[in-house]
Amino acid sequence: MKPVVDRDLCIGCGLCQDTCPEVFVIEDDGLAHVINESPGHELYGQVRDAADICPVEAISIVGE
């Protein structure tokens, strides 16, 4: 599983960071960035929730 943020779609609302701060962070540019490109299986649910809750569908999961 590899989470990916499409920064062309991201609006920087921060829901992903709130849902899974081990994987997502809002950086100085105001957009979400992946800080853990290979999260362990124990974070799968949180990463999936972050992707599902994104209001602009900017998060995808590769290899799912």
mmCIF file of the C-alpha atoms, coordinates in Angstrom:
data_MODEL
# 
_entry.id   MODEL 
# 
loop_
_atom_site.group_PDB 
_atom_site.id 
_atom_site.type_symbol 
_atom_site.label_atom_id 
_atom_site.label_alt_id 
_atom_site.label_comp_id 
_atom_site.label_asym_id 
_atom_site.label_entity_id 
_atom_site.label_seq_id 
_atom_site.pdbx_PDB_ins_code 
_atom_site.Cartn_x 
_atom_site.Cartn_y 
_atom_site.Cartn_z 
_atom_site.occupancy 
_atom_site.B_iso_or_equiv 
_atom_site.pdbx_formal_charge 
_atom_site.auth_seq_id 
_atom_site.auth_comp_id 
_atom_site.auth_asym_id 
_atom_site.auth_atom_id 
_atom_site.pdbx_PDB_model_num 
ATOM 1  C CA . MET A 1 1  ? 0.000   0.000  0.000  1.00 0.00 ? 1  MET A CA 1 
ATOM 2  C CA . LYS A 1 2  ? 1.332   3.389  -1.013 1.00 0.00 ? 2  LYS A CA 1 
ATOM 3  C CA . PRO A 1 3  ? -0.731  6.517  -0.290 1.00 0.00 ? 3  PRO A CA 1 
ATOM 4  C CA . VAL A 1 4  ? -0.490  9.316  -2.839 1.00 0.00 ? 4  VAL A CA 1 
ATOM 5  C CA . VAL A 1 5  ? -1.768  12.899 -2.669 1.00 0.00 ? 5  VAL A CA 1 
ATOM 6  C CA . ASP A 1 6  ? -2.671  14.668 -5.898 1.00 0.00 ? 6  ASP A CA 1 
ATOM 7  C CA . ARG A 1 7  ? -1.589  18.203 -5.012 1.00 0.00 ? 7  ARG A CA 1 
ATOM 8  C CA . ASP A 1 8  ? -3.420  19.600 -8.034 1.00 0.00 ? 8  ASP A CA 1 
ATOM 9  C CA . LEU A 1 9  ? -6.668  18.506 -6.344 1.00 0.00 ? 9  LEU A CA 1 
ATOM 10 C CA . CYS A 1 10 ? -5.723  19.028 -2.689 1.00 0.00 ? 10 CYS A CA 1 
ATOM 11 C CA . ILE A 1 11 ? -7.335  22.005 -0.952 1.00 0.00 ? 11 ILE A CA 1 
ATOM 12 C CA . GLY A 1 12 ? -5.384  21.602 2.305  1.00 0.00 ? 12 GLY A CA 1 
ATOM 13 C CA . CYS A 1 13 ? -8.413  21.058 4.529  1.00 0.00 ? 13 CYS A CA 1 
ATOM 14 C CA . GLY A 1 14 ? -6.359  18.887 6.905  1.00 0.00 ? 14 GLY A CA 1 
ATOM 15 C CA . LEU A 1 15 ? -8.820  16.024 7.338  1.00 0.00 ? 15 LEU A CA 1 
ATOM 16 C CA . CYS A 1 16 ? -6.198  13.506 6.225  1.00 0.00 ? 16 CYS A CA 1 
ATOM 17 C CA . GLN A 1 17 ? -3.710  14.795 8.787  1.00 0.00 ? 17 GLN A CA 1 
ATOM 18 C CA . ASP A 1 18 ? -6.382  14.682 11.493 1.00 0.00 ? 18 ASP A CA 1 
ATOM 19 C CA . THR A 1 19 ? -7.309  11.126 10.509 1.00 0.00 ? 19 THR A CA 1 
ATOM 20 C CA . CYS A 1 20 ? -3.810  9.694  10.065 1.00 0.00 ? 20 CYS A CA 1 
ATOM 21 C CA . PRO A 1 21 ? -1.006  12.007 11.229 1.00 0.00 ? 21 PRO A CA 1 
ATOM 22 C CA . GLU A 1 22 ? 1.483   9.133  10.970 1.00 0.00 ? 22 GLU A CA 1 
ATOM 23 C CA . VAL A 1 23 ? 1.145   9.311  7.172  1.00 0.00 ? 23 VAL A CA 1 
ATOM 24 C CA . PHE A 1 24 ? -0.167  12.768 6.176  1.00 0.00 ? 24 PHE A CA 1 
ATOM 25 C CA . VAL A 1 25 ? 0.896   16.304 7.073  1.00 0.00 ? 25 VAL A CA 1 
ATOM 26 C CA . ILE A 1 26 ? -0.101  19.755 5.881  1.00 0.00 ? 26 ILE A CA 1 
ATOM 27 C CA . GLU A 1 27 ? 3.158   21.493 5.000  1.00 0.00 ? 27 GLU A CA 1 
ATOM 28 C CA . ASP A 1 28 ? 4.077   25.156 4.622  1.00 0.00 ? 28 ASP A CA 1 
ATOM 29 C CA . ASP A 1 29 ? 2.603   25.250 1.118  1.00 0.00 ? 29 ASP A CA 1 
ATOM 30 C CA . GLY A 1 30 ? -0.828  24.592 2.666  1.00 0.00 ? 30 GLY A CA 1 
ATOM 31 C CA . LEU A 1 31 ? -1.204  21.211 0.983  1.00 0.00 ? 31 LEU A CA 1 
ATOM 32 C CA . ALA A 1 32 ? -1.151  17.631 2.203  1.00 0.00 ? 32 ALA A CA 1 
ATOM 33 C CA . HIS A 1 33 ? 2.013   15.598 1.816  1.00 0.00 ? 33 HIS A CA 1 
ATOM 34 C CA . VAL A 1 34 ? 2.726   11.928 2.474  1.00 0.00 ? 34 VAL A CA 1 
ATOM 35 C CA . ILE A 1 35 ? 5.406   11.588 5.157  1.00 0.00 ? 35 ILE A CA 1 
ATOM 36 C CA . ASN A 1 36 ? 5.288   7.785  5.332  1.00 0.00 ? 36 ASN A CA 1 
ATOM 37 C CA . GLU A 1 37 ? 5.158   6.241  1.853  1.00 0.00 ? 37 GLU A CA 1 
ATOM 38 C CA . SER A 1 38 ? 5.092   2.667  3.157  1.00 0.00 ? 38 SER A CA 1 
ATOM 39 C CA . PRO A 1 39 ? 2.811   2.623  6.198  1.00 0.00 ? 39 PRO A CA 1 
ATOM 40 C CA . GLY A 1 40 ? 2.449   -0.674 7.988  1.00 0.00 ? 40 GLY A CA 1 
ATOM 41 C CA . HIS A 1 41 ? -0.631  -2.842 7.814  1.00 0.00 ? 41 HIS A CA 1 
ATOM 42 C CA . GLU A 1 42 ? -1.770  -1.490 11.195 1.00 0.00 ? 42 GLU A CA 1 
ATOM 43 C CA . LEU A 1 43 ? -2.342  1.935  9.589  1.00 0.00 ? 43 LEU A CA 1 
ATOM 44 C CA . TYR A 1 44 ? -4.289  0.626  6.599  1.00 0.00 ? 44 TYR A CA 1 
ATOM 45 C CA . GLY A 1 45 ? -7.687  1.495  8.077  1.00 0.00 ? 45 GLY A CA 1 
ATOM 46 C CA . GLN A 1 46 ? -6.652  5.035  8.935  1.00 0.00 ? 46 GLN A CA 1 
ATOM 47 C CA . VAL A 1 47 ? -5.121  5.618  5.497  1.00 0.00 ? 47 VAL A CA 1 
ATOM 48 C CA . ARG A 1 48 ? -8.273  4.259  3.821  1.00 0.00 ? 48 ARG A CA 1 
ATOM 49 C CA . ASP A 1 49 ? -10.419 6.492  6.062  1.00 0.00 ? 49 ASP A CA 1 
ATOM 50 C CA . ALA A 1 50 ? -8.304  9.525  5.113  1.00 0.00 ? 50 ALA A CA 1 
ATOM 51 C CA . ALA A 1 51 ? -8.771  8.734  1.421  1.00 0.00 ? 51 ALA A CA 1 
ATOM 52 C CA . ASP A 1 52 ? -12.508 8.210  1.873  1.00 0.00 ? 52 ASP A CA 1 
ATOM 53 C CA . ILE A 1 53 ? -13.026 11.416 3.875  1.00 0.00 ? 53 ILE A CA 1 
ATOM 54 C CA . CYS A 1 54 ? -11.082 13.693 1.497  1.00 0.00 ? 54 CYS A CA 1 
ATOM 55 C CA . PRO A 1 55 ? -13.693 16.109 0.125  1.00 0.00 ? 55 PRO A CA 1 
ATOM 56 C CA . VAL A 1 56 ? -11.939 16.465 -3.239 1.00 0.00 ? 56 VAL A CA 1 
ATOM 57 C CA . GLU A 1 57 ? -10.755 12.842 -3.590 1.00 0.00 ? 57 GLU A CA 1 
ATOM 58 C CA . ALA A 1 58 ? -7.112  13.935 -3.734 1.00 0.00 ? 58 ALA A CA 1 
ATOM 59 C CA . ILE A 1 59 ? -5.824  10.811 -1.951 1.00 0.00 ? 59 ILE A CA 1 
ATOM 60 C CA . SER A 1 60 ? -5.368  7.511  -3.714 1.00 0.00 ? 60 SER A CA 1 
ATOM 61 C CA . ILE A 1 61 ? -3.837  4.264  -2.563 1.00 0.00 ? 61 ILE A CA 1 
ATOM 62 C CA . VAL A 1 62 ? -1.564  2.417  -4.973 1.00 0.00 ? 62 VAL A CA 1 
ATOM 63 C CA . GLY A 1 63 ? -1.211  -1.331 -4.661 1.00 0.00 ? 63 GLY A CA 1 
ATOM 64 C CA . GLU A 1 64 ? -4.476  -1.881 -2.906 1.00 0.00 ? 64 GLU A CA 1 
# 
